[in-house]
Amino acid sequence: MVYRAGHGKIREGFVQKHEPHDLVGSMPSKSYRGWLSTRAKALDEIEAAHASVGGTGPGRRYATQQINQAYAVLVASQFQGFCRDLHTESVVRLMAFINVPTLVLPLVQARFFEGRQLDSKNARPGSLGSDFGLLGIKLWDEVDKHHPKNKDRKGDLEDLNNWRNAIAHQSFGKVCPGCTPHLTLQHVRRWRSVCGRLARSFDEVMRVHLQSLTGETPWPK
């Protein structure tokens, strides 16, 4: 039996052109701008590598499967990097508002970074909620309210990380028990789309939260 990841539940298409940041009156964070630029470029490069593999025989199918798996791992790692950057940026902005004395600033900041799960674990819903919760926000409550599809996207994010771990450890029992894993380009593109939409929601939710704490726009131009 061959297992095709996410077969029968494709809900979102992949958008080749990156959508502009459409939050009226707000400036996106540096982290989100990085997601749309540097991180998007890295993902586009592996997308291009997939397109460059020619032919139609078994050799091509094997090569594209390896690229699909590498693409999935890269999507997960780039999204984790974005989340870690956004968490750091949020802490820095909060510290700037509090105006912590320079002498003790490293000690105060360290409390927010000590044991940060995004430094050593995947960007799973639980680890994200724990890390951002140190900033006084129930992240997923706010993210779920930000867009009605985010509850489903949270499940897709968990699915992506399960595949990331399966690929990294070459142990597919959890994602396709008793099956031959087959990851399609369409499914990896959907994961990328999901991560992009969650990144936009995270950016806006943290902007609103930090502005409610400080009374200032946290992401200045």
Salt bridges, closest charged atoms under 4 A:
GLU12 OE2 - ARG153 NE 3.04
GLU12 OE1 - ARG197 NE 3.11
GLU19 OE2 - ARG197 NH2 3.39
GLU19 OE1 - ARG200 NH2 3.83
ASP22 OD1 - ARG200 NH1 3.43
ASP44 OD2 - HIS18 NE2 3.79
ASP44 OD1 - ARG192 NH2 2.82
GLU47 OE2 - ARG189 NH2 2.40
ASP85 OD2 - ARG39 NH2 2.80
GLU114 OE1 - ARG111 NH1 2.87
ASP119 OD1 - ARG116 NH2 3.16
GLU142 OE2 - LYS145 NZ 3.21
ASP144 OD2 - LYS154 NZ 3.69
ASP156 OD1 - ARG11 NH2 2.89
ASP156 OD1 - ARG190 NH1 3.15
GLU158 OE2 - ARG124 NH1 2.42
ASP159 OD2 - HIS187 NE2 3.55
ASP203 OD2 - HIS21 NE2 3.82
GLU204 OE1 - ARG207 NE 2.86
